[in-house]
Amino acid sequence: MQRSQVTSLFGADALWRKGYTGAKVKMAIFDTRIRADHPHFRNIKERTNWTNEDTLNDNLGHGTFVAGVIAGEDAECLGFAPDTEIYAFRVFTDAQVSYTSWFLDAFNYAIAINMDVLNLSIGGPDYLDLPFVEKVWEITANNIIMVSAIGNDGPLYGTLNNPADQSDVIGVGGIDYSDHIASFSSRGMSTWEIPHGYGRVKPDVVAYGREIMGSKISTGCKQLSGTSVASPVVAGVVCLLKEGSGPNDTRYKERLIAKGYSQVEGVDFHDVFSPIVKHMSIRVLLTLVASNNLELEQLDIKTALFHSDLEDDIYMQQLKGFKFEGKEDHVCLLQKSLYGLKQSPQEWYKKFIHVEYWFFLK
């Protein structure tokens, strides 16, 4: 098995034999564009330019390479989903310059034309760019699956890039061919929430990111390494799964997430709570277990926040496809917490402590 054929490492050929090639899946590639007549692609639907340069071509080669990993059909550098509909968004200039306003305009267009998957093989540390972050939330709220590279700032921890560090974005890290985290791959918990609570473990998924084969600007193939080439590997797999998933396939159904960012303090919520465990506390606990020859067990409660009760009155619009006939203008009064609500962690903590206390008394 050749390292260069990453599709073989993931067994994509098994899905191809079953007829899954990414057909009718609309793939948005935010990068440096693709040439319209490139021989490696059979289904380039649209190319748009959101920069201040008057060109639709890729003069750097990065966007072409990413597209090749996702949907290339050259025998030397096969992509995962050759029939995927490619929508190339040029958001970087030849000097690799971009601006938030360019991304915001491009994101709005991606929402307007109903993209299915969006790949961002780029990112940056500026998680305080609120207009950009909120637009990413809007993208995912419109059922667009966003896949983004986690960054190449490893092996240091706390080096995650935005938007891959967002909770509703699939952040992709890189591994080498011995299945170890690549030295360049960013890692560690997300840091931007720490002033308000606690960070989250990232990346969400890892893929091969060393010496991956992809398409050159005009023709032929080349090798690149980095999480920016691991991201399109995952995006290509997502395109195959997206085509193969149906409305009754529960493995691919989405979780209902509340738009907590729209809540107003003092109106929709009052107190927030995020328990933080110090590393010293964990070390002390493990030391006690070892010194007293005790057994240590871990409890994991699935969809924990759904079990907690809400003390505040929270209303939610009816979901598309699940509206009650004749009552389309009605709203839902939530009885249980949802992921995304500001008060959900605190309500779950209250529920857990109450149940724990009840068992103790029993």
VENRA-V959831 format. One record per backbone hydrogen bond with DSSP energy under -0.5 kcal/mol. CO is the residue of the C=O (numbers start at 1). NH is the residue of the N-H. E is the energy in kcal/mol with one decimal. If there is no record, write none. Layout:
((CO;NH;E) (CO;NH;E))
This chain:
((2;5;-0.6) (4;6;-1.6) (4;213;-0.9) (5;8;-1.1) (5;9;-1.2) (6;10;-1.3) (7;12;-2.6) (8;11;-0.9) (11;14;-1.1) (11;15;-0.7) (12;15;-0.7) (12;16;-2.1) (13;17;-2.2) (14;18;-0.7) (15;20;-2.5) (16;19;-1.9) (19;21;-0.8) (21;83;-2.2) (22;25;-1.7) (24;26;-0.6) (25;27;-0.8) (25;85;-2.2) (26;28;-0.6) (26;116;-2.1) (26;117;-2.1) (27;29;-0.5) (27;87;-2.9) (28;30;-0.6) (28;119;-2.8) (29;31;-0.9) (29;89;-2.8) (30;121;-0.6) (31;91;-2.3) (31;92;-1.1) (35;38;-1.4) (38;41;-1.2) (40;73;-1.7) (43;45;-0.9) (43;86;-2.6) (46;88;-2.5) (48;50;-0.5) (48;90;-3.0) (53;55;-1.6) (57;59;-0.8) (61;65;-2.1) (62;66;-2.5) (63;67;-2.3) (64;68;-2.1) (65;69;-2.0) (65;215;-0.5) (66;70;-1.6) (67;71;-3.4) (68;72;-2.1) (69;80;-1.4) (70;81;-3.3) (72;79;-3.0) (74;77;-0.7) (81;84;-1.9) (82;42;-0.5) (83;24;-0.6) (84;86;-0.7) (85;27;-3.1) (86;45;-1.9) (86;46;-1.5) (86;88;-0.5) (87;29;-2.6) (87;89;-0.6) (88;48;-2.7) (88;90;-0.6) (89;31;-2.4) (89;91;-1.0) (90;50;-2.7) (93;96;-2.0) (97;93;-2.0) (99;102;-0.6) (99;103;-1.6) (100;104;-2.6) (101;105;-2.1) (102;106;-2.3) (103;107;-3.2) (104;108;-2.2) (105;109;-1.9) (106;110;-2.3) (107;111;-2.2) (108;112;-2.2) (109;113;-2.1) (110;115;-2.0) (111;114;-1.3) (116;145;-2.6) (117;28;-3.1) (118;147;-3.0) (119;30;-2.1) (119;121;-0.5) (120;149;-2.0) (124;162;-3.9) (125;127;-2.1) (126;129;-1.1) (128;130;-2.1) (129;132;-0.5) (129;133;-2.3) (130;134;-3.0) (131;135;-1.6) (132;136;-1.9) (133;137;-2.0) (134;138;-1.8) (135;139;-2.3) (136;140;-2.2) (137;141;-2.1) (138;142;-1.1) (139;142;-0.8) (139;144;-1.4) (140;143;-1.5) (143;145;-0.6) (144;146;-0.7) (145;118;-2.9) (145;147;-0.5) (146;170;-2.6) (147;120;-3.0) (148;172;-2.6) (150;161;-2.0) (151;186;-2.4) (153;156;-0.7) (156;187;-0.8) (161;165;-1.2) (162;124;-2.0) (163;166;-2.2) (166;169;-1.4) (169;171;-1.1) (170;148;-2.5) (170;172;-0.5) (171;173;-0.5) (171;204;-1.6) (171;205;-1.7) (172;150;-2.7) (173;207;-1.9) (174;182;-2.3) (175;209;-2.3) (176;179;-1.6) (180;176;-2.5) (182;185;-1.3) (184;154;-2.3) (187;158;-1.2) (187;159;-1.5) (191;194;-1.0) (193;196;-2.4) (193;197;-1.4) (200;190;-2.4) (202;188;-0.7) (205;173;-2.5) (207;175;-1.9) (209;226;-3.0) (212;224;-2.0) (214;222;-2.3) (218;39;-0.6) (220;216;-2.4) (222;214;-2.5) (224;212;-2.5) (226;229;-1.3) (226;230;-1.0) (227;231;-2.2) (228;232;-0.5) (229;233;-0.6) (230;234;-1.7) (231;235;-2.5) (232;236;-2.5) (233;237;-1.8) (234;238;-2.6) (235;239;-1.9) (236;240;-1.6) (237;241;-2.5) (238;242;-2.9) (239;243;-1.8) (240;244;-1.9) (241;245;-1.1) (246;249;-1.5) (248;250;-1.1) (249;252;-1.5) (250;253;-1.1) (255;257;-0.5) (256;339;-0.6) (258;260;-1.9) (259;262;-1.9) (260;263;-1.7) (263;265;-0.5) (264;267;-1.8) (264;268;-2.8) (264;269;-1.0) (269;266;-3.6) (276;278;-0.6) (278;282;-1.6) (279;283;-2.3) (280;284;-2.4) (281;285;-2.3) (282;286;-2.5) (283;287;-2.3) (284;288;-2.3) (285;289;-2.2) (286;290;-2.3) (287;291;-2.8) (288;292;-1.8) (289;294;-2.7) (290;293;-0.9) (295;297;-0.5) (298;300;-0.5) (300;302;-0.6) (301;304;-0.9) (303;306;-1.3) (304;307;-2.0) (305;308;-1.1) (308;337;-2.1) (312;314;-0.8) (314;334;-2.6) (316;332;-3.5) (319;322;-2.1) (324;327;-2.1) (327;330;-1.8) (330;318;-0.6) (332;316;-2.5) (332;334;-0.7) (335;310;-1.3) (338;341;-1.6) (339;258;-3.0) (341;344;-0.9) (343;347;-2.4) (344;348;-2.4) (345;349;-2.1) (346;350;-2.2) (347;351;-2.1) (348;352;-2.8) (349;353;-2.6) (350;354;-2.2) (351;355;-2.4) (352;356;-2.7) (353;357;-2.5) (354;358;-2.1) (355;359;-2.3) (356;360;-1.9) (357;361;-2.2) (358;362;-1.9))
